[in-house]
Amino acid sequence: MRNRFLFLCMIFISGINHAQHSFSGYLDDSRWQNNVYLSVIEDYRKISGVYSEQIIAKIQADSAGFFEFKGDQLEQKNRIYRLHVDNCDDGSQNQNHFDGHCDDSKEILFIANHNDTIAFPFSFDNEMFCSIQSSNPKSNAFVSIDSIKNEMKFAFSEFRSEANRKLNNKKWFKTLQKYGESFNEPIAELYIYAFLSERSNNFHAYYLEDLKTNSYYDDLRSRLTTTYPNSAYTAQYKSELGSDKFIITDKSNDSQNKGLNFNLIVYILLVISLLFNLILFLTLRKNRVKKKNVILEQLTKQEQNILNLLLEEKSNKEIADALFVSVSTVKTHINNVYRKLNVQSRDEVKSLLSK
């Protein structure tokens, strides 16, 4: 009986250690290039766009337009992920992915963890984002929030007057906050918080006023700390909230101290920014190292030897001489390396492993 119990425990633990995610869907290859990108978003201020530092995987859709990301390398806790396609040409794609902008692209944001199965049943051109089939009930949060934001935009455009704007500011501000709380998912609330507190947004002035008396923001900080104590999301939110509270406190001080307080705010913001960037840098570096290790674990010892020589820019003949094998054998191993890394050239190998 005891041996049977231990056997079942081993099966259970093995299942945990090999949790698999699967994100799949379709795209119209007559409309889009067949490259599909998967990104993890640690900075909720960069939640929409195309950023090379966020991309963790790229695959090509098959002849039917089907694509699927799967594996076991994702975080156990929920994170914000993004799928996107674009029509950037090869010459400008790297630049587009660097500055976060692509004129012709489509994306979907969703919440997921390491063992979620998510299907996007419609193509990118048929509003695939309106319906997500997921094992994680919180995956649809961003789609639902965007539907509320679209209702809000319609209400603002119905009457373009100052009085209408002020009434709608108050109404939709509270509506979005309460809607975010209903998901019982702090990451979903961050999506709303980033929208409402954005400095270029019409809501920003109202947000600063609300921050003076509303305990919601401190409660959100507590929920994030409890659910995601060590995440970049929590660190970023705490930094921003502290900065904004300092700003509104500063505005109530004696006007004679404004110059001194302004400099102090700048110094504090600089320190906070440096600390946050350091945390974010360390987190991203850890993820990159983890990603590279996952990639290299797919290769055999001989394939790793050949990969190292490829990175040293050795020719096929030089690699063959170094490893005492034939050139044809080297070519076979190189093709296997390309296939496992999902690349097609030496330049792509260097680019992948230098990130």
Buried (B, 14 or more C-beta within 10 A) or exposed (E): EEEEEEEEEEEEEEEEEEBEBBBBBBBBBEBBBBBBBBBBBBBBEBBBBBBBBBBBBBBEBEEEBEBEBEBEBBBEEBBBBBBBBBBBEEEEBEEBBEEBEBEEBBBBBBBBBBBBBBBBEEBBBEEBBBEBEBBBEBBBBBBBBBEBBEEBEEBBEEEEEEEBEEEBBEEBBEBBBEBBBEBEBBBBBBBBBBBBBEEEEEBBEBBBEBBEEBEBBEEBBEBBBEBBEEBBBBBBBBBBBBBBBBBBEBEEEEEEEEEEBEEEBEEBBEEBEEEBEEBBEEBBEEBBEEBBEEBBEEBEEBBBBBBEBBEEEBEBEEBBEBBEBEEEBBEEBBEBBBEBBEBEEBEBBEEBBEE
